[in-house]
Amino acid sequence: MNMACNKYSRILLKLSGESFKGERGYGIDPVAIEYISSQIHLIHESGVEVGVVVGGGNIWRGKEAQAGGMERAAADYAGMLATVINALALQDALERHHGIDTRVQSAINVQQIAEPYIRRRAIRHLEKGRVVLFSSGTGNPFMTTDTAAALRGVEMEAQVMLMAKHDVDGVYTSDPKTDPKALKIDSLTYLEVIEKRLAIMDSTALTLCMENGLPIIVFDLFKPHSLSAIVRGEKLGSLVADTPSP
């Protein structure tokens, strides 16, 4: 393992549920999950300690279920179980295809398939070179997996939170998928994100990062080798931090 060429030694990677569905409209795409695991493998091999928070929107969306009449807390708990499914699928790909030792930790009790989330145990796993997959969000309804990512990033003392997107390579002035005039913003402050109402994550997650000085990089995971490039310090995606990058 060679850490000399890496800018970051410990990262928190946030994977949306959409990343898992790939070109499918729903569920888990084996091609997408193999690609994701291969990119994690590259940075893990370079000596980076990797924590991953997974979403579950490819399987279940609590807000949509609520809109259909389901009670919100119950809908959110169902979404937490969806993140466990994604974490187990990613664990399998990392271990079976790449031989990486992993641990799945869950914020809700599913002890037959995942460890309970314990901060010091998670840090020890990272120190031993294991990839830790954090599932079930924060374990609380009304909280998004973005908030869970910010919380775990701070708790794990990660140097940066990497927000992986699909088909979007950073932060834009508006939605680039619907607005052809949308402009990419290479770097901005937390306050600028709030003032411009840029929907890169929910406000609770952003505030948590801001209060604890955890930088955020929004990037397109499906651009080949983008994750490795960012870990080495290359300027890809968009940086959100206390002060804009020069």
VMD Tcl script that draws the C-alpha trace (Angstrom):
set ca {
  {0.00 0.00 0.00}
  {1.32 3.43 -0.92}
  {-0.12 6.39 0.96}
  {2.53 8.83 -0.26}
  {0.57 9.87 -3.34}
  {-2.78 10.24 -1.58}
  {-4.16 13.50 -0.20}
  {-6.63 11.72 2.07}
  {-5.98 8.77 4.37}
  {-9.55 8.29 5.65}
  {-12.71 9.12 3.73}
  {-16.45 8.77 4.11}
  {-18.13 7.83 0.83}
  {-21.87 8.48 0.48}
  {-23.57 6.26 -2.08}
  {-27.12 7.06 -3.10}
  {-29.55 4.25 -3.74}
  {-29.70 5.44 -7.35}
  {-26.06 4.40 -7.75}
  {-27.04 0.79 -7.15}
  {-29.73 0.61 -9.80}
  {-27.37 1.59 -12.63}
  {-29.26 1.63 -15.92}
  {-32.24 -0.15 -14.41}
  {-35.23 1.72 -13.15}
  {-35.36 -0.16 -9.86}
  {-33.42 -2.54 -7.65}
  {-29.77 -3.55 -7.85}
  {-27.87 -3.74 -11.13}
  {-25.02 -6.30 -10.90}
  {-22.99 -4.27 -13.42}
  {-23.33 -1.10 -11.35}
  {-22.46 -2.75 -8.07}
  {-19.40 -4.44 -9.57}
  {-18.25 -1.08 -10.91}
  {-18.76 0.58 -7.52}
  {-16.88 -2.18 -5.73}
  {-14.01 -1.96 -8.23}
  {-13.62 1.77 -7.59}
  {-13.58 1.25 -3.83}
  {-11.05 -1.54 -4.35}
  {-8.68 0.88 -6.13}
  {-8.54 3.36 -3.28}
  {-8.48 0.66 -0.63}
  {-5.45 -0.89 -2.33}
  {-3.68 2.47 -2.15}
  {-4.02 2.42 1.64}
  {-7.04 4.68 2.15}
  {-9.34 3.85 5.05}
  {-12.87 3.73 3.64}
  {-16.23 4.13 5.37}
  {-19.35 3.98 3.20}
  {-22.88 5.16 3.95}
  {-25.46 3.66 1.60}
  {-28.87 4.96 0.64}
  {-31.89 2.85 -0.21}
  {-33.84 4.84 -2.80}
  {-33.38 2.18 -5.46}
  {-35.59 -0.11 -3.37}
  {-37.76 2.11 -1.18}
  {-38.51 5.80 -0.73}
  {-40.11 6.78 2.53}
  {-41.46 10.11 1.30}
  {-43.21 8.46 -1.64}
  {-44.75 5.85 0.64}
  {-45.89 8.64 2.94}
  {-47.46 10.45 0.01}
  {-49.40 7.24 -0.67}
  {-50.83 7.32 2.84}
  {-48.27 5.37 4.89}
  {-47.34 6.70 8.29}
  {-44.01 8.54 7.94}
  {-42.03 6.85 10.71}
  {-42.99 3.38 9.48}
  {-42.10 4.35 5.92}
  {-38.70 5.60 7.05}
  {-37.98 2.40 8.98}
  {-38.78 0.41 5.83}
  {-36.26 2.60 4.02}
  {-33.63 1.74 6.62}
  {-34.11 -1.94 5.81}
  {-33.58 -1.12 2.12}
  {-30.16 0.34 2.97}
  {-29.25 -2.91 4.72}
  {-30.01 -4.82 1.52}
  {-27.74 -2.50 -0.47}
  {-24.96 -2.77 2.11}
  {-25.08 -6.58 2.01}
  {-24.97 -6.57 -1.79}
  {-21.95 -4.25 -1.78}
  {-20.26 -6.31 0.92}
  {-20.65 -9.42 -1.22}
  {-19.13 -7.70 -4.27}
  {-16.19 -6.32 -2.30}
  {-15.38 -9.62 -0.63}
  {-16.18 -12.10 -3.39}
  {-14.77 -10.17 -6.35}
  {-11.96 -8.22 -4.72}
  {-11.04 -10.07 -1.53}
  {-11.57 -7.02 0.68}
  {-12.35 -7.61 4.34}
  {-15.53 -5.69 5.19}
  {-17.96 -5.11 8.01}
  {-21.59 -4.04 7.75}
  {-22.80 -2.00 10.70}
  {-26.45 -1.14 11.22}
  {-28.00 1.63 13.30}
  {-31.01 -0.63 13.94}
  {-30.81 -4.12 15.38}
  {-30.40 -6.77 12.67}
  {-27.73 -8.76 14.49}
  {-28.08 -11.90 12.37}
  {-26.68 -10.07 9.34}
  {-24.88 -6.95 10.60}
  {-22.98 -5.63 13.59}
  {-24.64 -2.94 15.68}
  {-23.17 0.49 15.03}
  {-20.48 1.14 17.65}
  {-18.25 4.12 16.93}
  {-15.03 2.83 18.47}
  {-15.44 -0.58 16.89}
  {-15.99 1.03 13.49}
  {-12.82 3.12 13.88}
  {-10.88 0.00 14.84}
  {-12.14 -1.78 11.72}
  {-10.91 1.13 9.61}
  {-7.52 1.08 11.32}
  {-7.24 -2.64 10.51}
  {-7.86 -1.95 6.83}
  {-11.47 -3.12 6.67}
  {-14.06 -1.29 4.62}
  {-16.96 -0.40 6.91}
  {-20.43 -0.18 5.36}
  {-22.84 1.88 7.45}
  {-26.50 1.01 6.95}
  {-29.90 2.01 8.39}
  {-29.13 5.72 8.29}
  {-28.99 7.21 11.77}
  {-31.51 4.65 13.04}
  {-34.11 7.39 13.41}
  {-37.10 8.27 11.22}
  {-37.30 11.75 9.69}
  {-33.52 11.68 9.10}
  {-32.02 11.16 5.66}
  {-29.02 9.03 4.75}
  {-27.26 12.31 3.85}
  {-27.53 13.25 7.52}
  {-26.25 9.79 8.44}
  {-23.27 10.31 6.12}
  {-22.43 13.65 7.70}
  {-22.77 12.17 11.18}
  {-20.64 9.10 10.45}
  {-18.06 11.25 8.67}
  {-17.66 13.43 11.75}
  {-17.69 10.45 14.14}
  {-15.12 8.54 12.10}
  {-12.92 11.65 11.93}
  {-12.89 11.39 8.14}
  {-10.91 14.04 6.30}
  {-13.55 14.49 3.62}
  {-17.06 13.34 2.72}
  {-17.40 12.27 -0.91}
  {-20.93 12.58 -2.26}
  {-21.12 10.16 -5.18}
  {-23.59 11.09 -7.90}
  {-24.74 9.36 -11.07}
  {-24.54 11.41 -14.29}
  {-23.90 14.66 -12.38}
  {-20.25 15.73 -11.99}
  {-20.63 18.41 -9.34}
  {-22.75 21.25 -8.02}
  {-24.63 23.36 -10.59}
  {-26.52 26.62 -10.43}
  {-29.67 24.65 -11.31}
  {-30.54 21.11 -12.34}
  {-28.32 20.38 -15.38}
  {-30.67 17.58 -16.45}
  {-33.51 20.04 -17.01}
  {-31.78 23.40 -17.48}
  {-29.32 23.65 -20.42}
  {-28.05 26.96 -19.00}
  {-26.99 25.42 -15.70}
  {-23.38 26.24 -14.81}
  {-21.04 24.08 -12.77}
  {-19.58 25.58 -9.59}
  {-16.10 24.25 -8.84}
  {-15.97 25.37 -5.21}
  {-18.20 27.18 -2.76}
  {-18.74 27.63 0.97}
  {-21.36 25.95 3.12}
  {-23.14 29.29 3.50}
  {-23.23 29.79 -0.26}
  {-24.97 26.42 -0.64}
  {-27.59 27.54 1.89}
  {-28.01 31.04 0.45}
  {-28.33 29.78 -3.13}
  {-30.60 26.94 -2.02}
  {-28.57 24.36 -3.89}
  {-30.05 20.94 -3.23}
  {-26.88 18.90 -2.84}
  {-28.03 17.42 0.48}
  {-30.55 18.20 3.19}
  {-29.95 21.18 5.44}
  {-29.38 19.10 8.58}
  {-26.52 17.22 6.91}
  {-25.00 20.40 5.52}
  {-25.16 22.17 8.87}
  {-23.51 19.22 10.59}
  {-20.63 19.32 8.09}
  {-20.32 23.09 8.44}
  {-20.26 23.07 12.24}
  {-17.56 20.38 12.28}
  {-15.49 21.58 9.33}
  {-16.00 18.42 7.27}
  {-15.35 19.25 3.59}
  {-17.70 17.80 0.98}
  {-16.82 16.88 -2.59}
  {-19.70 16.22 -4.98}
  {-18.63 14.16 -7.99}
  {-19.71 11.65 -10.61}
  {-18.71 8.20 -9.38}
  {-19.40 6.67 -12.77}
  {-16.72 8.73 -14.45}
  {-13.91 6.12 -14.58}
  {-11.24 6.51 -11.87}
  {-12.83 9.69 -10.51}
  {-12.79 8.36 -6.95}
  {-9.08 7.50 -7.14}
  {-8.28 10.87 -8.66}
  {-10.04 12.78 -5.88}
  {-8.28 10.74 -3.20}
  {-4.96 11.69 -4.83}
  {-5.94 15.35 -4.62}
  {-6.98 16.06 -8.21}
  {-9.63 18.74 -8.55}
  {-12.71 16.94 -9.78}
  {-16.33 17.62 -8.98}
  {-17.28 20.48 -6.67}
  {-15.79 21.27 -3.26}
  {-17.92 22.61 -0.41}
  {-15.85 23.84 2.52}
  {-15.30 26.71 4.97}
  {-13.54 28.75 2.31}
  {-13.66 28.36 -1.47}
  {-10.74 26.61 -3.13}
  {-8.30 29.03 -4.86}
}
mol new
graphics top color blue
foreach p $ca { graphics top sphere $p radius 0.5 }
foreach p [lrange $ca 0 end-1] q [lrange $ca 1 end] { graphics top cylinder $p $q radius 0.2 }
display resetview
